[in-house]
Amino acid sequence: MCFLCSGEPVHKDEMKGRYGEAYAKYADNQTTFDVTLLKTPCAEPCCWIGSMAFLPCAAVKMRHRALNHVEPGSGWSNYLCCQGFIPGCYCIKPGELGEKSCPCLCMTCEALCCPGCAVSSTSYLIRDHHSLGLDEDDYRVIQCNNCIQCFREIFNLISCLVDFEGEEGISCVVNSVADVVFCCISGCMTAQVYHEIKIRESGYAPTSETIERY
């Protein structure tokens, strides 16, 4: 499915919406993660499999490790809901959810209720700290996941409005595929962050790569 998406870099001016704008500021950065999302299963197989199987636990663990990578010995003192990268809405706003008094509980709720946002925010944190850009695999995988999740929502909406033969079976397949893709990509993103932290703390830093734009 990933090959159905072009993988060509998107100009930051074209990145719209809450999540698009979160990625836009990294579009011109030339240095990228040491391994791409598609290569993380081979680079960090144990982390990838563990993250898929226990995604909320992995999200909590990786956020703690990322926070202490950015500021060693800080524990949970710098924790915010989604680290402030994803804006809140209404009464749910980062910094106003009791993060300082109960950071572990807040992070657990974040990982359980919004695992995608939790994983993405940890990735944003490392991208932001090391000024990392997006490579072709990042674009391709993110585009693929977005297409599949949008298709799932559209299909579910149609199935609510129109009855047709085999609806339950098809709905089960569509939702299962979307869930598997989400878990795989979340595992890749978690393993990518884990690998980046590991190599940087060992003293190795990735070389810069130029992203060509047309």
C-alpha positions in Angstrom: 0.0 0.0 0.0 2.9 2.4 0.7 3.9 2.3 -3.0 0.5 3.8 -3.9 1.7 7.1 -2.5 4.3 9.1 -4.4 6.6 9.9 -1.4 7.5 13.2 -3.1 8.1 16.0 -0.5 5.2 18.3 0.1 6.0 22.0 0.4 5.3 23.3 3.8 2.8 25.8 2.4 0.7 22.8 1.3 0.6 21.3 4.8 -2.7 22.4 6.2 -4.7 21.5 9.2 -3.7 20.7 12.8 -1.4 17.8 11.9 -0.1 19.2 8.7 1.0 22.3 10.4 2.8 20.3 13.0 4.9 18.7 10.3 5.3 21.8 8.2 8.1 23.3 10.3 10.3 20.3 9.7 9.9 20.3 5.9 13.0 22.3 5.1 15.3 20.5 7.6 18.0 18.5 5.8 19.1 16.1 8.5 16.8 13.1 8.9 16.4 10.2 11.3 19.2 7.6 11.1 16.7 5.0 9.8 13.5 5.6 7.8 10.2 4.4 8.9 10.2 1.5 6.5 13.6 0.3 7.7 12.9 0.3 11.4 11.4 -3.2 11.6 14.8 -4.5 10.5 16.9 -2.0 12.5 14.9 -2.5 15.8 12.8 -5.6 15.4 12.2 -6.2 19.1 11.1 -2.6 19.7 8.9 -2.6 16.7 7.1 -5.8 17.6 6.8 -4.8 21.3 5.5 -1.4 20.4 2.8 -3.0 18.2 1.8 -5.5 20.8 1.8 -3.1 23.7 1.4 0.3 22.1 0.1 2.3 25.1 2.9 1.0 27.3 5.5 1.6 24.6 4.2 5.2 24.2 4.6 5.9 27.9 8.0 4.4 28.1 9.3 6.2 25.0 8.0 9.6 26.0 9.8 9.3 29.3 13.0 8.3 27.5 12.6 11.1 25.0 12.1 13.7 27.7 15.2 12.5 29.6 17.2 12.5 26.4 16.3 16.1 25.7 17.0 17.1 29.3 18.8 14.3 31.2 17.6 13.6 34.7 14.4 15.6 34.3 12.1 12.7 34.8 8.5 13.7 34.0 9.0 17.4 35.0 8.8 18.6 31.4 5.8 16.5 30.4 2.8 18.1 28.7 -0.2 16.5 27.0 1.1 15.8 23.5 4.1 18.0 24.5 2.1 20.9 23.3 2.7 20.0 19.6 -0.9 19.1 19.0 -3.2 22.0 20.1 -6.1 21.2 22.5 -9.7 22.1 22.1 -12.4 23.4 24.4 -11.4 22.4 28.0 -8.8 19.9 26.9 -5.6 22.1 26.6 -2.0 21.1 27.1 -0.6 22.4 30.4 -4.1 22.6 32.0 -4.8 18.9 32.6 -2.9 18.4 35.8 0.4 17.3 34.1 2.5 18.8 36.8 0.7 17.1 39.7 0.1 13.7 38.0 2.3 13.4 34.9 2.4 9.6 34.8 -1.4 9.4 35.1 -1.9 12.0 32.4 0.6 10.3 30.1 -1.2 7.0 30.6 -4.5 8.6 29.7 -2.9 10.2 26.6 -1.5 6.8 25.5 -4.8 4.9 26.1 -7.2 7.5 24.6 -5.0 9.0 21.8 -2.2 6.5 21.0 -1.6 8.0 17.6 -1.1 11.5 19.0 1.0 10.2 21.8 3.4 8.4 19.4 3.5 11.3 17.0 4.2 13.8 19.8 7.2 11.9 20.9 8.5 11.8 17.4 7.9 15.6 17.1 9.9 16.1 20.3 13.0 14.3 18.9 12.5 16.0 15.5 12.3 19.4 17.2 15.3 18.8 19.5 17.6 17.6 16.7 16.1 19.6 13.9 15.2 16.5 11.8 13.4 16.7 8.5 11.2 14.3 6.7 12.6 11.7 4.2 10.7 10.1 1.3 9.7 7.1 3.4 8.2 9.4 6.1 6.0 11.1 3.4 5.0 7.8 1.8 4.1 6.0 5.0 2.2 9.0 6.5 0.3 9.6 3.3 -0.6 5.9 3.1 -1.9 5.7 6.7 -3.9 8.9 6.2 -5.5 7.5 3.0 -6.4 4.2 4.7 -7.8 5.9 7.8 -9.9 8.4 5.7 -11.2 5.5 3.6 -12.2 3.6 6.8 -14.1 6.6 8.1 -15.8 7.2 4.7 -16.8 3.6 4.4 -18.2 3.5 8.0 -20.2 6.6 7.3 -21.6 5.0 4.1 -22.4 1.8 5.9 -24.4 3.7 8.5 -26.5 5.3 5.7 -26.8 2.5 3.2 -27.6 -1.2 3.8 -26.1 -3.7 1.4 -25.3 -7.4 1.3 -22.1 -8.4 3.1 -21.9 -5.1 5.0 -20.7 -6.6 8.3 -18.0 -8.8 6.7 -16.6 -6.0 4.5 -16.7 -3.5 7.5 -14.8 -6.0 9.6 -12.1 -6.4 6.9 -11.8 -2.6 6.3 -11.5 -1.8 10.0 -9.1 -4.7 10.7 -6.8 -3.6 7.9 -6.9 0.0 9.1 -6.1 -1.0 12.6 -3.2 -3.3 11.6 -1.7 -0.5 9.4 -2.1 2.0 12.3 -0.4 -0.4 14.7 2.4 -1.2 12.3 3.2 2.4 11.5 2.9 3.4 15.2 5.4 0.6 16.0 7.7 1.9 13.2 7.6 5.5 14.5 8.3 4.3 18.1 11.2 2.1 17.0 12.5 5.0 14.9 12.6 7.3 17.9 14.2 4.6 20.1 16.9 4.0 17.5 17.6 7.7 17.1 18.0 8.2 20.9 20.1 5.1 21.2 22.7 6.1 18.5 22.8 9.7 19.6 23.4 8.8 23.2 26.2 6.4 22.1 27.9 9.4 20.5 27.0 8.9 16.8 25.0 11.5 14.9 23.5 10.9 11.5 24.9 12.8 8.5 22.9 15.5 6.7 20.8 14.5 3.7 19.5 17.0 1.2 15.8 16.8 0.4 15.3 17.9 -3.2 12.2 19.9 -4.0 10.8 20.5 -7.4 
